[in-house]
Amino acid sequence: MSPALTTEKDDRVSAATAGSPGPADATGSVSIAHVHKSFGRPGAAQPVLEDINLQVRPGEFVCILGASGCGKSTLLNLIAGLDKPSSGAIEVPGGRPALMFQEHALFPWLTAGKNIELALRLRGVPRADRRPRAERLLELVRLGGAYGKRVHELSGGMRQRVALARALAQDSSVLLMDEPFAALDAITRDVLHEELTRIWSETGVSVLFVTHNVREAVRLAERVVLLSSRPGRVAREWEVDIPQPRRIEDSAVADLSVEITEELRGEIRRHGQQ
């Protein structure tokens, strides 16, 4: 990412968050060194992740891909600080990342705007500033005018947009996303792919996006990281040099998806033979 482009993104983020520090600065990186994670009692612990080494550059969009049970979500939880590795080190210089789950996890008794304001309140944003910032974040995710809507009045896609706005309200330089679109229909998911790509471009936030959908990974990411089946290890990485905007049906997306799918199948076969 060029310095000029980074500066432009910083300006746009500052406008969206009313003068708070832009997330696309030098702190938007993640460093994972020799991370192991096991679950269970001593002597009978089961390894889930083994010797994970991964560097995420500031402003980079990385998709973490792998079969079910390979430790993708566990790795995201470790990066988020929700759990600790059994050994190894994880560094996120910009502070705790924002985390968005597969379920929107919105509080149903609060409006869309108040859900976002809660994140602002926890950040220590003064009361008088919260609503204007929440409304700007709703505009960013193209939900202007939805401040007063209750969760039950929103579609699944709209709920995920509010959840994304709430994550962005944390003003973190790193956004972690754990299969956030998996429960949505194909058309809604495709629309949100476009929206997420736009928001990432406008804000410059670093994104780690977990998925088991190969085409989704290639559609979104600058880099795809494949984890082996349990215990999860970094099996291979791909730099995705297909220009954005991409479509999930584009031939270049399809071709790379076929290559990655073959690698994924190989990992699953190797796991089955262990």
Backbone as numpy.savetxt, mean C-alpha at the origin, in Angstrom:
# Nx Ny Nz CAx CAy CAz Cx Cy Cz
13.27 8.83 -9.90 12.42 10.03 -9.90 13.30 11.26 -9.90
13.06 12.17 -10.81 13.91 13.34 -10.93 13.64 14.33 -9.81
14.67 15.15 -9.42 14.45 16.15 -8.38 13.34 17.12 -8.72
13.21 17.51 -10.00 12.17 18.46 -10.38 10.79 17.87 -10.16
10.62 16.57 -10.54 9.33 15.93 -10.37 9.01 15.79 -8.89
10.01 15.45 -8.09 9.79 15.33 -6.65 9.31 16.65 -6.07
9.90 17.76 -6.49 9.49 19.06 -5.99 8.04 19.36 -6.35
7.64 19.05 -7.58 6.26 19.28 -7.99 5.30 18.47 -7.14
5.65 17.22 -6.85 4.79 16.39 -6.04 4.69 16.92 -4.63
5.81 17.38 -4.09 5.79 17.95 -2.74 4.80 19.11 -2.68
4.80 19.95 -3.71 3.90 21.10 -3.73 2.44 20.65 -3.73
2.13 19.61 -4.50 0.75 19.15 -4.58 0.31 18.53 -3.26
1.21 17.78 -2.61 0.87 17.19 -1.32 0.62 18.27 -0.29
1.45 19.30 -0.28 1.27 20.39 0.68 -0.08 21.05 0.49
-0.50 21.21 -0.75 -1.81 21.82 -1.01 -2.92 20.92 -0.50
-2.77 19.61 -0.66 -3.82 18.69 -0.23 -3.92 18.59 1.27
-2.81 18.81 1.98 -2.80 18.62 3.43 -2.64 19.93 4.19
-2.90 21.04 3.51 -2.97 22.35 4.15 -1.71 22.72 4.90
-0.58 22.59 4.24 0.65 23.09 4.81 1.42 22.09 5.63
0.91 20.88 5.81 1.68 19.89 6.55 2.80 19.37 5.68
3.86 18.76 6.27 5.00 18.34 5.49 4.61 17.34 4.41
5.09 17.53 3.20 4.78 16.61 2.11 5.43 15.27 2.34
4.73 14.16 2.03 5.28 12.85 2.28 6.36 12.44 1.32
6.50 13.10 0.17 7.45 12.64 -0.83 8.81 13.29 -0.64
9.38 13.14 0.57 10.72 13.66 0.81 11.68 12.49 0.95
12.92 12.78 1.38 13.94 11.75 1.45 13.64 10.68 2.49
12.66 10.91 3.35 12.36 9.92 4.38 11.44 8.81 3.89
10.92 8.92 2.67 9.94 7.95 2.19 10.55 6.66 1.71
11.34 6.01 2.54 12.00 4.78 2.15 11.78 3.71 3.21
12.00 2.47 2.82 11.91 1.33 3.74 13.12 0.45 3.51
13.76 0.05 4.60 14.92 -0.83 4.53 14.67 -2.06 5.38
14.71 -3.23 4.75 14.47 -4.50 5.44 15.72 -5.35 5.28
16.33 -5.73 6.38 17.61 -6.43 6.34 17.55 -7.72 7.15
17.67 -8.85 6.46 17.79 -10.17 7.09 16.68 -10.43 8.11
15.46 -10.15 7.71 14.32 -10.30 8.62 13.80 -11.73 8.59
13.68 -12.28 9.78 13.07 -13.58 9.99 11.86 -13.38 10.90
10.81 -14.18 10.67 9.65 -14.16 11.56 9.10 -15.56 11.70
8.96 -15.99 12.97 8.37 -17.28 13.27 7.23 -17.10 14.26
6.29 -18.03 14.23 5.19 -18.03 15.19 5.19 -19.36 15.93
4.80 -19.31 17.18 4.72 -20.54 17.98 5.68 -20.49 19.15
5.55 -21.46 20.01 6.38 -21.49 21.21 7.80 -21.93 20.88
8.77 -21.55 21.71 10.17 -21.94 21.47 10.30 -23.46 21.37
11.08 -23.88 20.39 11.27 -25.30 20.15 10.28 -25.88 19.17
9.15 -25.16 18.96 8.15 -25.64 18.01 7.68 -24.51 17.10
8.49 -23.46 16.99 8.12 -22.29 16.19 8.13 -22.63 14.70
7.15 -22.09 13.99 7.05 -22.30 12.55 7.52 -21.04 11.82
8.54 -21.15 10.96 9.01 -19.96 10.24 8.01 -19.52 9.19
7.73 -18.22 9.17 6.82 -17.64 8.17 7.61 -16.83 7.15
8.57 -16.05 7.61 9.46 -15.28 6.75 10.90 -15.66 7.07
11.73 -15.72 6.03 13.11 -16.16 6.23 14.06 -15.29 5.41
14.91 -14.57 6.11 15.98 -13.77 5.51 15.46 -12.84 4.41
14.49 -12.02 4.77 13.93 -11.06 3.83 14.84 -9.84 3.76
15.27 -9.49 2.55 16.04 -8.29 2.30 15.36 -7.50 1.19
15.00 -6.26 1.50 14.26 -5.46 0.54 14.48 -3.98 0.82
14.72 -3.22 -0.23 14.86 -1.77 -0.13 13.78 -1.12 -0.99
13.07 -0.18 -0.42 12.07 0.59 -1.15 12.55 2.03 -1.22
12.64 2.56 -2.43 13.13 3.92 -2.62 12.03 4.94 -2.35
12.40 6.16 -1.97 11.39 7.20 -1.77 10.54 7.40 -3.02
9.22 7.39 -2.84 8.32 7.61 -3.96 8.10 6.41 -4.85
8.62 5.26 -4.49 8.50 4.07 -5.33 7.19 3.33 -5.04
6.64 2.69 -6.05 5.45 1.86 -5.92 5.89 0.41 -6.11
5.81 -0.37 -5.04 6.25 -1.76 -5.05 5.08 -2.66 -4.72
4.86 -3.68 -5.53 3.86 -4.70 -5.23 4.54 -5.95 -4.73
4.04 -6.48 -3.62 4.54 -7.73 -3.05 3.55 -8.82 -3.40
4.03 -9.82 -4.10 3.18 -10.84 -4.69 3.59 -12.21 -4.16
2.62 -13.09 -4.04 2.94 -14.45 -3.61 1.68 -15.24 -3.37
1.85 -16.55 -3.23 0.71 -17.42 -2.97 0.13 -17.15 -1.59
-1.11 -17.57 -1.39 -1.74 -17.42 -0.08 -0.90 -18.13 0.99
-0.71 -17.46 2.11 0.04 -18.05 3.22 1.53 -17.89 3.15
2.03 -17.10 2.17 3.48 -16.98 2.02 4.09 -15.93 2.96
3.25 -15.18 3.68 3.77 -14.21 4.63 3.70 -12.77 4.17
2.93 -12.49 3.10 2.84 -11.12 2.59 2.28 -10.17 3.65
1.15 -10.55 4.22 0.52 -9.68 5.22 1.36 -9.59 6.48
2.02 -10.68 6.84 2.91 -10.66 8.00 4.03 -9.64 7.79
4.59 -9.62 6.58 5.65 -8.66 6.29 5.13 -7.24 6.40
3.93 -6.98 5.89 3.36 -5.64 5.98 3.13 -5.24 7.43
2.67 -6.18 8.26 2.46 -5.89 9.67 3.77 -5.55 10.37
4.84 -6.21 9.98 6.15 -5.91 10.57 6.61 -4.51 10.18
6.43 -4.15 8.91 6.82 -2.82 8.45 5.99 -1.75 9.15
4.70 -2.06 9.38 3.80 -1.11 10.03 4.07 -0.96 11.51
4.87 -1.86 12.07 5.15 -1.80 13.50 4.09 -2.47 14.35
3.19 -3.25 13.74 2.16 -3.96 14.49 2.69 -5.23 15.12
3.85 -5.68 14.68 4.52 -6.86 15.23 6.01 -6.65 15.06
6.79 -7.49 15.72 8.24 -7.36 15.64 8.84 -8.59 14.98
9.90 -8.41 14.20 10.55 -9.58 13.60 11.22 -10.43 14.67
11.34 -11.71 14.39 12.08 -12.59 15.31 13.56 -12.24 15.30
14.04 -11.81 14.15 15.41 -11.30 14.03 15.49 -10.44 12.78
16.57 -9.68 12.67 16.72 -8.76 11.55 16.23 -7.37 11.90
16.32 -6.47 10.94 16.00 -5.06 11.20 15.13 -4.48 10.09
14.19 -3.62 10.50 13.34 -2.87 9.57 13.45 -1.41 9.93
13.79 -0.58 8.96 13.91 0.85 9.18 12.97 1.60 8.24
12.18 2.49 8.83 11.32 3.39 8.07 11.63 4.80 8.56
12.62 5.48 7.94 13.11 6.76 8.47 12.05 7.82 8.66
10.97 7.78 7.88 9.96 8.82 7.98 8.96 8.61 9.10
9.15 7.58 9.94 8.19 7.31 10.99 7.23 6.22 10.60
6.23 5.98 11.45 5.30 4.87 11.22 4.54 5.06 9.92
4.49 4.01 9.08 3.73 4.10 7.83 2.23 4.12 8.09
1.49 4.59 7.09 0.03 4.46 7.09 -0.32 3.09 6.54
-1.41 2.52 7.04 -1.79 1.16 6.66 -3.25 1.13 6.24
-3.50 0.52 5.09 -4.87 0.35 4.57 -5.12 -1.13 4.37
-6.22 -1.63 4.96 -6.52 -3.06 4.94 -7.47 -3.42 3.80
-7.69 -4.74 3.64 -8.65 -5.21 2.66 -10.06 -4.73 3.02
-10.41 -4.81 4.30 -11.66 -4.25 4.78 -11.47 -2.77 5.07
-12.46 -1.96 4.77 -12.30 -0.51 4.92 -12.11 -0.08 6.37
-12.65 -0.84 7.33 -12.47 -0.57 8.76 -12.92 0.84 9.16
-13.93 1.36 8.47 -14.49 2.65 8.85 -15.45 2.48 10.02
-15.54 3.49 10.86 -16.48 3.45 11.97 -17.87 3.82 11.45
-18.84 2.90 11.53 -20.15 3.14 10.90 -20.95 4.26 11.56
-20.66 4.60 12.80 -21.41 5.67 13.48 -20.86 7.05 13.16
-19.76 7.11 12.39 -19.18 8.38 11.98 -19.44 8.61 10.50
-19.49 9.86 10.10 -19.60 10.18 8.68 -18.25 9.94 8.00
-18.27 10.00 6.67 -17.01 9.86 5.93 -15.99 10.88 6.40
-16.43 12.13 6.53 -15.52 13.19 6.95 -14.99 12.99 8.35
-15.88 12.55 9.27 -15.46 12.36 10.65 -14.49 11.17 10.79
-14.63 10.16 9.93 -13.66 9.06 9.92 -12.27 9.58 9.59
-12.20 10.49 8.64 -10.92 11.08 8.27 -10.42 12.01 9.37
-11.33 12.76 9.94 -10.94 13.68 11.01 -10.35 12.94 12.21
-10.80 11.71 12.43 -10.25 10.94 13.54 -8.75 10.74 13.38
-8.32 10.42 12.16 -6.90 10.27 11.91 -6.16 11.59 12.11
-6.78 12.68 11.70 -6.18 14.00 11.89 -6.08 14.34 13.38
-7.12 13.99 14.12 -7.11 14.24 15.57 -5.97 13.47 16.24
-5.79 12.20 15.87 -4.73 11.39 16.46 -3.35 11.94 16.10
-3.27 12.65 14.98 -2.02 13.30 14.59 -1.78 14.60 15.34
-2.78 15.07 16.07 -2.63 16.32 16.80 -3.01 17.55 16.01
-3.73 17.38 14.90 -4.17 18.52 14.11 -5.23 19.29 14.90
-5.12 20.61 15.02 -6.10 21.39 15.77 -7.52 21.20 15.23
-8.50 21.26 16.11 -9.89 21.02 15.76 -10.34 21.89 14.58
-9.97 23.16 14.60 -10.44 24.09 13.57 -9.92 23.72 12.18
-8.81 23.00 12.13 -8.20 22.65 10.84 -8.68 21.31 10.30
-9.34 20.53 11.12 -9.62 19.14 10.72 -10.62 19.05 9.57
-11.74 19.75 9.67 -12.74 19.62 8.61 -12.20 20.11 7.26
-11.55 21.28 7.19 -11.02 21.69 5.88 -10.04 20.68 5.29
-9.22 20.09 6.13 -8.27 19.09 5.62 -9.00 17.82 5.19
-9.99 17.40 5.98 -10.76 16.22 5.59 -11.45 16.43 4.26
-12.01 17.62 4.05 -12.69 17.91 2.79 -11.72 17.93 1.63
-10.50 18.44 1.85 -9.50 18.43 0.78 -9.07 17.01 0.43
-8.96 16.15 1.45 -8.59 14.77 1.19 -9.71 14.03 0.46
-10.95 14.32 0.79 -12.06 13.74 0.04 -12.05 14.21 -1.41
-11.70 15.45 -1.63 -11.55 15.94 -3.01 -10.42 15.18 -3.72
-9.34 14.91 -3.01 -8.20 14.21 -3.61 -8.60 12.82 -4.11
-9.48 12.14 -3.35 -9.93 10.80 -3.77 -11.23 10.86 -4.56
-11.59 12.08 -5.01 -12.75 12.32 -5.85 -14.06 11.93 -5.17
-14.16 12.33 -3.91 -15.40 12.17 -3.16 -15.82 13.51 -2.57
-15.57 14.58 -3.31 -16.00 15.89 -2.84 -17.51 15.91 -2.62
-17.92 16.47 -1.50 -19.34 16.51 -1.16 -19.82 15.34 -0.33
-18.93 14.38 -0.05 -19.33 13.18 0.70 -19.01 13.29 2.19
-18.60 14.46 2.63 -18.18 14.63 4.03 -19.24 14.13 5.00
-20.50 14.45 4.78 -21.56 14.14 5.72 -22.23 12.80 5.51
-21.76 12.01 4.56 -22.41 10.72 4.28 -21.97 9.66 5.30
-22.95 8.84 5.73 -22.67 7.73 6.61 -22.11 6.55 5.79
-21.45 5.64 6.49 -20.81 4.52 5.81 -21.83 3.70 5.01
-23.03 3.49 5.57 -24.03 2.66 4.88 -24.56 3.33 3.61
-24.30 4.61 3.44 -24.73 5.32 2.24 -23.69 5.23 1.12
-22.56 4.63 1.39 -21.46 4.58 0.42 -21.36 3.19 -0.20
-21.02 3.14 -1.47 -20.75 1.87 -2.13 -19.41 1.31 -1.64
-19.13 0.06 -2.01 -17.87 -0.55 -1.60 -16.66 0.24 -2.08
-16.72 0.68 -3.33 -15.61 1.47 -3.87 -15.46 2.81 -3.17
-16.59 3.44 -2.84 -16.54 4.72 -2.14 -15.97 4.55 -0.73
-16.31 3.45 -0.08 -15.77 3.19 1.26 -14.25 3.04 1.21
-13.77 2.36 0.18 -12.32 2.19 0.07 -11.64 3.53 -0.24
-12.32 4.41 -0.96 -11.77 5.75 -1.20 -11.67 6.53 0.11
-12.70 6.42 0.95 -12.65 7.09 2.26 -11.51 6.50 3.09
-11.38 5.17 3.06 -10.30 4.52 3.80 -8.93 5.00 3.31
-8.81 5.20 1.99 -7.57 5.71 1.43 -7.32 7.14 1.90
-8.37 7.96 1.88 -8.24 9.35 2.36 -7.83 9.37 3.82
-8.39 8.48 4.62 -8.02 8.41 6.04 -6.56 8.00 6.20
-6.10 7.06 5.37 -4.69 6.67 5.43 -3.79 7.84 5.05
-4.18 8.58 4.01 -3.39 9.74 3.60 -3.40 10.83 4.66
-4.46 10.88 5.46 -4.54 11.88 6.53 -3.46 11.70 7.58
-2.88 10.51 7.63 -1.80 10.26 8.59 -0.51 10.96 8.18
-0.48 11.47 6.94 0.64 12.25 6.44 1.96 11.50 6.54
1.89 10.19 6.30 3.10 9.37 6.32 3.76 9.39 4.95
5.06 9.18 4.93 5.79 9.11 3.67 5.67 7.74 3.02
5.11 6.75 3.76 4.98 5.38 3.25 3.55 4.91 3.48
2.92 4.38 2.43 1.57 3.85 2.50 1.62 2.35 2.25
1.14 1.56 3.23 1.07 0.12 3.12 -0.36 -0.28 2.80
-0.55 -1.13 1.79 -1.89 -1.50 1.35 -1.97 -3.02 1.26
-2.85 -3.60 2.08 -2.96 -5.06 2.16 -4.20 -5.54 1.40
-4.03 -5.85 0.13 -5.11 -6.31 -0.76 -6.37 -5.45 -0.62
-6.24 -4.14 -0.78 -7.37 -3.26 -0.49 -8.53 -3.36 -1.46
-8.30 -3.94 -2.65 -9.36 -4.00 -3.66 -9.85 -5.42 -3.91
-9.40 -6.38 -3.10 -9.68 -7.79 -3.38 -11.17 -8.11 -3.33
-11.92 -7.41 -2.50 -13.34 -7.73 -2.33 -14.25 -6.99 -3.32
-13.68 -6.19 -4.19 -14.47 -5.37 -5.10 -14.68 -6.07 -6.44
-15.74 -5.69 -7.14 -15.97 -6.24 -8.47 -14.93 -5.70 -9.44
-14.79 -6.37 -10.59 -13.71 -6.08 -11.53 -13.74 -4.64 -12.03
-14.91 -4.11 -12.34 -15.01 -2.75 -12.87 -14.62 -1.73 -11.81
-15.14 -1.89 -10.59 -14.79 -0.96 -9.51 -13.31 -1.02 -9.20
-12.77 -2.24 -9.22 -11.34 -2.40 -8.96 -10.51 -1.69 -10.02
-10.92 -1.79 -11.27 -10.19 -1.14 -12.35 -10.22 0.38 -12.20
-11.37 0.91 -11.82 -11.48 2.36 -11.59 -10.56 2.79 -10.45
-10.52 2.00 -9.38 -9.68 2.36 -8.24 -8.20 2.19 -8.55
-7.87 1.28 -9.46 -6.48 1.21 -9.93 -6.07 2.55 -10.54
-6.94 3.09 -11.39 -6.65 4.37 -12.02 -6.52 5.48 -10.97
-7.43 5.47 -10.00 -7.42 6.51 -8.97 -6.17 6.41 -8.11
-5.79 5.18 -7.74 -4.61 5.01 -6.90 -3.36 5.46 -7.65
-3.26 5.12 -8.92 -2.11 5.55 -9.72 -2.04 7.08 -9.78
-3.19 7.71 -9.97 -3.22 9.18 -9.99 -2.79 9.78 -8.66
-3.34 9.25 -7.57 -3.03 9.79 -6.24 -1.56 9.58 -5.91
-1.03 8.41 -6.23 0.41 8.15 -6.02 1.25 9.15 -6.81
0.86 9.40 -8.06 1.60 10.35 -8.89 1.54 11.76 -8.32
0.36 12.14 -7.80 0.18 13.49 -7.29 0.85 13.72 -5.95
0.90 12.68 -5.11 1.42 12.85 -3.75 2.88 12.46 -3.61
3.36 11.52 -4.43 4.73 11.06 -4.29 4.98 10.15 -3.12
3.92 9.67 -2.45 4.07 8.76 -1.33 4.63 7.42 -1.83
5.45 6.77 -1.02 5.94 5.43 -1.34 4.85 4.43 -1.00
4.61 3.47 -1.90 3.53 2.51 -1.71 4.09 1.10 -1.73
3.71 0.31 -0.71 3.92 -1.13 -0.71 2.55 -1.77 -0.73
2.27 -2.46 -1.80 0.93 -2.97 -2.09 0.98 -4.49 -2.15
0.31 -5.16 -1.23 0.28 -6.61 -1.20 -0.90 -7.12 -2.02
-0.65 -8.12 -2.84 -1.71 -8.72 -3.64 -1.32 -10.15 -4.00
-2.31 -10.96 -4.33 -2.05 -12.27 -4.92 -2.45 -12.27 -6.39
-2.86 -11.11 -6.90 -3.32 -10.96 -8.28 -2.16 -10.44 -9.13
-1.65 -11.29 -10.01 -0.46 -10.95 -10.79 -0.73 -9.76 -11.71
-1.85 -9.75 -12.40 -2.13 -8.63 -13.31 -2.30 -7.32 -12.55
-2.90 -7.37 -11.38 -3.02 -6.16 -10.57 -1.63 -5.63 -10.23
-0.71 -6.52 -9.86 0.64 -6.10 -9.51 1.33 -5.42 -10.69
1.23 -6.03 -11.87 1.88 -5.46 -13.05 1.19 -4.17 -13.48
-0.11 -4.10 -13.33 -0.87 -2.89 -13.68 -0.42 -1.69 -12.86
-0.08 -1.90 -11.58 0.17 -0.80 -10.67 1.64 -0.45 -10.45
2.49 -1.45 -10.35 3.80 -1.27 -9.71 4.89 -0.78 -10.64
5.87 -0.13 -10.04 7.15 0.11 -10.70 8.06 -1.11 -10.54
7.82 -1.84 -9.46 8.62 -3.05 -9.20 7.73 -4.09 -8.54
7.85 -5.34 -8.99 7.11 -6.46 -8.42 8.08 -7.38 -7.71
7.78 -7.69 -6.46 8.61 -8.58 -5.65 7.82 -9.85 -5.38
8.36 -10.99 -5.79 7.71 -12.28 -5.60 8.29 -12.97 -4.37
7.41 -13.33 -3.43 7.81 -14.12 -2.28 7.57 -15.59 -2.57
8.49 -16.42 -2.11 8.30 -17.87 -2.22 7.24 -18.32 -1.23
6.77 -19.55 -1.40 5.83 -20.10 -0.45 6.54 -20.36 0.87
5.75 -20.52 1.93 6.26 -20.54 3.29 7.41 -21.51 3.48
8.51 -21.05 4.13 8.68 -19.68 4.63 8.94 -18.71 3.48
8.39 -17.51 3.60 8.52 -16.52 2.55 9.93 -15.99 2.43
10.47 -16.03 1.24 11.75 -15.42 0.91 11.55 -14.60 -0.36
12.42 -13.65 -0.60 12.36 -12.92 -1.87 12.89 -13.85 -2.94
11.98 -14.33 -3.79 12.36 -15.29 -4.82 12.89 -14.60 -6.07
12.25 -13.46 -6.44 12.66 -12.74 -7.65 12.00 -11.38 -7.65
12.60 -10.44 -8.39 12.04 -9.10 -8.55 12.01 -8.74 -10.03
11.03 -7.93 -10.40 10.92 -7.42 -11.77 10.76 -5.91 -11.73
11.53 -5.19 -12.50 11.29 -3.77 -12.74 10.26 -3.67 -13.86
9.19 -2.94 -13.61 8.11 -2.81 -14.60 8.31 -1.49 -15.33
8.84 -1.56 -16.55 9.14 -0.34 -17.30 8.06 0.00 -18.33
6.86 -0.51 -18.11 5.72 -0.19 -18.98 5.21 1.19 -18.59
5.13 2.13 -19.52 4.70 3.49 -19.17 3.29 3.52 -18.58
3.10 4.40 -17.61 1.76 4.70 -17.10 1.18 5.83 -17.94
-0.14 5.90 -18.13 -1.13 4.98 -17.56 -1.16 3.64 -18.28
-1.38 2.58 -17.51 -1.51 1.23 -18.06 -2.95 0.76 -17.90
-3.30 -0.19 -18.73 -4.59 -0.87 -18.59 -4.30 -2.33 -18.27
-5.17 -2.93 -17.49 -4.92 -4.31 -17.08 -4.97 -5.26 -18.27
-5.64 -4.83 -19.36 -5.74 -5.68 -20.56 -4.65 -5.36 -21.59
-3.75 -4.42 -21.32 -2.69 -4.09 -22.27 -1.82 -5.31 -22.55
-1.35 -5.42 -23.79 -0.55 -6.60 -24.17 0.75 -6.69 -23.37
1.40 -5.56 -23.10 2.64 -5.59 -22.34 2.39 -6.03 -20.90
1.26 -5.59 -20.33 0.88 -6.04 -18.99 0.62 -7.54 -19.00
-0.09 -8.01 -20.02 -0.41 -9.43 -20.12 0.85 -10.27 -20.27
1.79 -9.82 -21.10 3.02 -10.59 -21.35 3.85 -10.74 -20.07
4.04 -9.64 -19.35 4.82 -9.72 -18.12 4.07 -10.53 -17.07
2.75 -10.43 -17.06 1.95 -11.21 -16.10 2.13 -12.71 -16.33
2.20 -13.12 -17.59 2.42 -14.53 -17.91 3.76 -14.99 -17.35
4.79 -14.18 -17.55 6.13 -14.54 -17.05 6.12 -14.68 -15.53
5.52 -13.72 -14.85 5.51 -13.75 -13.38 4.65 -14.91 -12.87
3.53 -15.17 -13.56 2.67 -16.28 -13.16 3.40 -17.60 -13.24
4.23 -17.79 -14.26 5.01 -19.02 -14.38 5.98 -19.17 -13.21
6.61 -18.08 -12.81 7.50 -18.12 -11.65 6.71 -18.44 -10.38
5.53 -17.84 -10.24 4.70 -18.10 -9.07 4.28 -19.56 -9.03
3.88 -20.10 -10.17 3.51 -21.52 -10.21 4.67 -22.41 -9.82
5.87 -22.03 -10.27 7.05 -22.80 -9.90 7.29 -22.80 -8.41
7.10 -21.64 -7.79 7.27 -21.56 -6.33 6.26 -22.42 -5.62
5.02 -22.42 -6.12 3.97 -23.24 -5.50 4.28 -24.72 -5.66
4.77 -25.11 -6.83 5.14 -26.51 -7.05 6.28 -26.93 -6.15
7.30 -26.06 -6.02 8.43 -26.40 -5.15 7.98 -26.56 -3.71
7.06 -25.70 -3.28 6.54 -25.78 -1.91 5.81 -27.12 -1.72
5.04 -27.55 -2.73 4.29 -28.79 -2.62 5.17 -30.03 -2.56
6.40 -29.90 -3.08 7.31 -31.05 -3.08 8.17 -31.11 -1.82
8.09 -30.09 -0.96 8.91 -30.08 0.26 8.37 -31.06 1.30
